[in-house]
């Protein structure tokens, strides 16, 4: 986190000074495939929205909520496909529809835990239980050769990963919700997800954002969403292990760089990836990127 206001202002300057699209800046073709598990945009635009300005981006999304699916299909572009599947382990499960749709899950809400925080007991009330079939990500042909996997299904993420090991071998970046408290009974927590993904060749890159809440009856201000004390959940971005870039092709290095630049502004890691791409291809993309970032970032004189 920034240490002071001056550092925060500098970081914001960096983020807004760079081109929004790395593909446009470099002028290179770079098709990217995104798989979105739990595509209902309950929290605003998808984190990969910056990539959608290019016709080279393809999205395959999954949303079992038929009302949400209809809205996605109404607004979709030509490069988007949305399917009504619940992604999981390939067996039948109970879907717990909660009063707040964003809390609907294959897992039963843990009301003893959620009741410690303002409004969560009300939001997590189960209003309907529905028996549904799930599909393994590895068994869905449309998900082959994905680059970015975004997943937000309220506690079922690890089950999806465990049944997507073939897809994870191809993916480059994973954007997943992770929890730090057992908000649902039997829910895997961040440590479980992190351990599994590290075994698949990924490392944690960043949290974006970290969500906190206040214990009842304390509420600082009038916004029950604000929080300040207890870490509840976060979106965690995992990337392929950057100490083992030899395991990635030159094309994968470029696609990973585009995702990290456009979606997360991870300029330093992007430069690392492009320099490795240069080492193999002699295209000079990393050198061009360095020329762009040098005026607003600190580098040794011999960089």
C-alpha positions, 0 to 999 in steps of 0.5 A: 500500500502507498506510504503517504499521499505523495506516493499514492499520487505518484502511483495514480499518475503512473496508472493513468499515464500509460496506454490503456491497450498494450496491443494497440501500443505494440501494434501486434496481433494477440488473441486472448480467450477469457473464461468467466465462471459466474458471469453475472455482473453483480459487482459492476463491470467485469475485471477484464472489461479493458480487454473487451475493446479489442475484437481479438478478445473472446469470452466464454461465460457461464451463468446458471441464473436464467434471468442474469443469463438473459441480461448477459445475452441482451448486452453481449458483443459478437465475441461473447458466448454465455452458457447456462451451466453451473460449473463444479465437479460434474455431480448434482448439487443443491443451489442455495438461492439467497435473499441477496443474489450475490450470496447464492451458492452451492454451499449452505450459508454459515449464519452463525458467522455471518450474523456477527456482521451487519446485514449479512444474516438478512442477505444470506437467508436462503429463500429457495433450494434448487437441485442442479447438475454441474459440469467440470470445466475440463469437460466443456469444449468451449473452455479449451486454450483459455488465457484468463480464468475469472471465477466468482461463485461464492465458495465453490472456486476450489471445487472448480479448480480441482476439476479443471487441471487440464485447463489450468495448464493452459491458463496464464492468469486467474482472477478469483474470489477468495474468503478469509472466514467460513462464510459458508459451511465447509467453504475452502478458504484462501489458504486452501485455494493458494496451496492448490494453485501453487501446486499447479504452477501459479503464484499470488500476484495481488489482491484487488480489492481486500474487503473488510466489514465491522462486527456488530453492533459497531458501524463506522458511519452509515454504510454497511458496506464500508467496513474497516476491521475484519478482512472478509474476502478479496479478489485474488489475482494469480499468475503463472510462476514468473521464476519459471518463464521457460515453461511458457511459449513466446506467444504466452508471454505476450498474452500474459503481458497484455492481460496484466497491463490492460487489466491490472497495470502491473507494469513491472511484471509486464516489462519482465515478460516482454524482456523475456519475449525479446530474448527469444524473438528479437522483436524489441517489444520490451525495449519499446515498453521500457522507453514508454515507462522510463520517464515516469518510473525509477530505473538505474541508469544502466537499465 
